[in-house]
Amino acid sequence: MSTKTILITGATDGIGRATALRLAALGHTLLIHGRNAGKLAATAGELRALPGAGPVETWQADISDLAATARLAREIRGAHNQIDVLINNAGVYKLDHPVLPDGQDVRFVVNSMAPALLTRLLLGAIPADGRIIHLSSAAQAPVDLKALAGERPLEPMAAYAQSKLALTIWSQALAAKLGPDGPVSLAVNPGSLLATNMVRKGFGVAGSDIGIGADILVRAALSDEFAGATGRYFDNDSGKLAAPHGEAADAQKVAQVVAAIEARIAGYLQG
């Protein structure tokens, strides 16, 4: 198997870190993103120490700031002509300060808008046989367009579930735009209540083996079984491609959600 250049957001913790460990051991070139410089350095050290590990680069940015997300994408694009796999893993659920100064809910920004922005700005570097993996969730709920626009506050689970469906819908729309000959755009629920800090803090439970999530992300990134899965949703709880929340099949609502995300990120696509 030829080695690939793989970018993983939120790679210093949880499923992102576990996935990075597996991919590093396979010799792939890893671009790991995180918000905290110390955790990034520590994670990179772990990855480089693995037998057979390939090159590891660290990329720091707070993707709750879309301007910082755009800078991150442009810096990576400037350093790499080709990104074979983009894993939009970073996500948030319960937060002490869930609303940004502009009124936007951080869950929608980090879980929906930042992945869309990063993907759009890196598309030129992703080859036709590349993969774009978006972290979805079994928790999906109809998207409140006012909440998505920062005009209505939501409770944590509502914001999380809606943001994950919004990303799933956007992934589906991206696949339709790219067509069957473009990179695969796939939304993946890595497994419910895995042993991540998000689950411990949000639900107060230890969670299941985090390897369950890492294993499916490695498969989604590399395995031939997903070569024809663009626009689909993989539910790792059932272990198969499945239909996401029914709202993803509502053409009018899909168009509204995609338009809202695109409008929010439009100003960061130029420059």
KAFENZI-V5763 format. One record per residue. N is the residue number from 1. RES is the residue in three letters. PHI is phi in degrees with one decimal (NA if undefined). Layout:
# KAFENZI-V5763
n = [N/N]
res = [RES/RES]
phi = [PHI/PHI]
This chain:
# KAFENZI-V5763
n = [1/2/3/4/5/6/7/8/9/10/11/12/13/14/15/16/17/18/19/20/21/22/23/24/25/26/27/28/29/30/31/32/33/34/35/36/37/38/39/40/41/42/43/44/45/46/47/48/49/50/51/52/53/54/55/56/57/58/59/60/61/62/63/64/65/66/67/68/69/70/71/72/73/74/75/76/77/78/79/80/81/82/83/84/85/86/87/88/89/90/91/92/93/94/95/96/97/98/99/100/101/102/103/104/105/106/107/108/109/110/111/112/113/114/115/116/117/118/119/120/121/122/123/124/125/126/127/128/129/130/131/132/133/134/135/136/137/138/139/140/141/142/143/144/145/146/147/148/149/150/151/152/153/154/155/156/157/158/159/160/161/162/163/164/165/166/167/168/169/170/171/172/173/174/175/176/177/178/179/180/181/182/183/184/185/186/187/188/189/190/191/192/193/194/195/196/197/198/199/200/201/202/203/204/205/206/207/208/209/210/211/212/213/214/215/216/217/218/219/220/221/222/223/224/225/226/227/228/229/230/231/232/233/234/235/236/237/238/239/240/241/242/243/244/245/246/247/248/249/250/251/252/253/254/255/256/257/258/259/260/261/262/263/264/265/266/267/268/269/270/271]
res = [MET/SER/THR/LYS/THR/ILE/LEU/ILE/THR/GLY/ALA/THR/ASP/GLY/ILE/GLY/ARG/ALA/THR/ALA/LEU/ARG/LEU/ALA/ALA/LEU/GLY/HIS/THR/LEU/LEU/ILE/HIS/GLY/ARG/ASN/ALA/GLY/LYS/LEU/ALA/ALA/THR/ALA/GLY/GLU/LEU/ARG/ALA/LEU/PRO/GLY/ALA/GLY/PRO/VAL/GLU/THR/TRP/GLN/ALA/ASP/ILE/SER/ASP/LEU/ALA/ALA/THR/ALA/ARG/LEU/ALA/ARG/GLU/ILE/ARG/GLY/ALA/HIS/ASN/GLN/ILE/ASP/VAL/LEU/ILE/ASN/ASN/ALA/GLY/VAL/TYR/LYS/LEU/ASP/HIS/PRO/VAL/LEU/PRO/ASP/GLY/GLN/ASP/VAL/ARG/PHE/VAL/VAL/ASN/SER/MET/ALA/PRO/ALA/LEU/LEU/THR/ARG/LEU/LEU/LEU/GLY/ALA/ILE/PRO/ALA/ASP/GLY/ARG/ILE/ILE/HIS/LEU/SER/SER/ALA/ALA/GLN/ALA/PRO/VAL/ASP/LEU/LYS/ALA/LEU/ALA/GLY/GLU/ARG/PRO/LEU/GLU/PRO/MET/ALA/ALA/TYR/ALA/GLN/SER/LYS/LEU/ALA/LEU/THR/ILE/TRP/SER/GLN/ALA/LEU/ALA/ALA/LYS/LEU/GLY/PRO/ASP/GLY/PRO/VAL/SER/LEU/ALA/VAL/ASN/PRO/GLY/SER/LEU/LEU/ALA/THR/ASN/MET/VAL/ARG/LYS/GLY/PHE/GLY/VAL/ALA/GLY/SER/ASP/ILE/GLY/ILE/GLY/ALA/ASP/ILE/LEU/VAL/ARG/ALA/ALA/LEU/SER/ASP/GLU/PHE/ALA/GLY/ALA/THR/GLY/ARG/TYR/PHE/ASP/ASN/ASP/SER/GLY/LYS/LEU/ALA/ALA/PRO/HIS/GLY/GLU/ALA/ALA/ASP/ALA/GLN/LYS/VAL/ALA/GLN/VAL/VAL/ALA/ALA/ILE/GLU/ALA/ARG/ILE/ALA/GLY/TYR/LEU/GLN/GLY]
phi = [NA/-73.1/-80.9/-123.8/-97.7/-128.3/-103.3/-122.2/-85.5/61.6/-91.2/-95.4/-153.1/55.7/-64.1/-60.8/-66.3/-62.6/-67.3/-60.4/-61.5/-68.1/-69.1/-62.7/-64.1/-89.3/90.8/-72.8/-78.9/-111.2/-110.0/-103.6/-106.2/-157.6/-94.5/-106.3/-62.2/-64.2/-67.2/-62.6/-62.8/-65.6/-64.6/-59.5/-61.3/-61.0/-65.7/-66.4/-80.2/-71.7/-58.9/80.8/-65.6/-90.3/-61.0/-129.7/-114.5/-110.6/-134.8/-102.7/-168.9/-95.8/-82.9/-77.0/-107.7/-67.0/-65.1/-67.6/-63.1/-64.5/-62.1/-55.9/-60.6/-68.9/-67.4/-64.7/-61.8/-69.0/-93.3/-136.2/-78.0/-140.0/-118.6/-75.4/-138.7/-115.2/-109.8/-81.9/-94.8/-54.9/-158.1/-135.3/-131.9/-89.2/-136.8/-70.6/-130.1/-82.4/-118.6/-77.9/-55.4/-85.3/92.1/-74.9/-74.1/-60.5/-60.9/-67.0/-67.0/-74.0/-86.4/-122.0/-77.9/-61.7/-60.4/-64.2/-65.1/-59.9/-61.1/-59.7/-77.0/-100.7/-54.3/-63.6/-100.9/-94.7/-70.1/-59.3/-97.1/-78.7/-131.4/-122.5/-108.2/-107.3/-76.3/-99.5/-163.5/-67.2/-79.6/-135.1/-145.3/-51.9/-82.8/-81.5/-63.8/-69.7/-67.5/-61.5/-86.0/79.0/-105.4/-149.9/-75.3/-130.3/-68.8/-53.7/-66.9/-63.1/-64.1/-63.2/-63.9/-69.4/-66.2/-72.8/-67.8/-58.5/-67.6/-61.1/-64.1/-64.6/-60.1/-63.4/-67.9/-61.1/-60.0/-63.7/-70.7/-75.2/79.6/-67.5/-94.7/-93.7/-58.4/-70.7/-115.7/-130.2/-97.0/-131.0/-85.9/-73.7/134.7/-84.3/52.0/-81.9/-79.5/-113.9/-60.1/-59.5/-69.3/-61.7/-72.7/-80.5/-121.5/69.6/-125.2/-69.6/90.5/-84.7/-53.2/-65.4/-60.9/-59.6/-72.1/-62.8/-62.7/-71.7/-69.4/-63.8/-61.9/-61.6/-76.4/-122.3/-76.2/-63.2/-62.2/-105.6/-62.1/-109.4/-100.8/-61.3/83.1/-97.4/-125.0/-104.7/-102.0/-74.8/-68.6/-96.6/73.9/-156.5/-64.2/-145.0/-83.2/-72.0/-49.3/-55.5/-62.8/-69.7/-102.0/-91.0/-56.2/-66.0/-68.8/-56.6/-61.2/-67.4/-65.7/-62.8/-62.2/-66.4/-65.1/-62.1/-65.1/-69.8/-95.8/-55.5/-67.5/-99.7/-83.2/-95.5/126.4]
